């Protein structure tokens, strides 16, 4: 029976599995999306989401904890600077797994895992919207209005002198 055993060993020993997940997490943080098998993507999701949660609070203790998992100082820096700034208000669910089909060589199920906040295609409401411009030229009239009193003030000062 496998009661309470939630870790997918991915046919690897502990050291190899931890090193592989650390490397994949660093690649995900650096490139914002990677292609891998579905099983590895699911294992990576469980591995990286607690680290992203830790990165929301930038303390020395949290940086050291994350570094002990990632083993890459550039990945830790990127996580705490760019990724944490984007996911600061999100309560969880920082990654998305999209299934891509089967690999040609061995017919393995492939998937793309990506950080949710860095994909502009799916973030419809968060994209900046440009304001519509009119051809009437209201901005020119508003700019001319403040200049007119200033010009009158200079004429009045010249007249009094």
Secondary structure as UniProt FT lines:
FT   TURN            3..4
FT   TURN            10..11
FT   HELIX           14..31
FT   STRAND          33..37
FT   HELIX           38..55
FT   HELIX           60..70
FT   HELIX           73..78
FT   HELIX           79..83
FT   HELIX           84..86
FT   TURN            88..89
FT   STRAND          95..102
FT   TURN            104..106
FT   STRAND          109..115
FT   HELIX           116..118
FT   TURN            120..122
FT   TURN            124..126
FT   HELIX           138..160
//
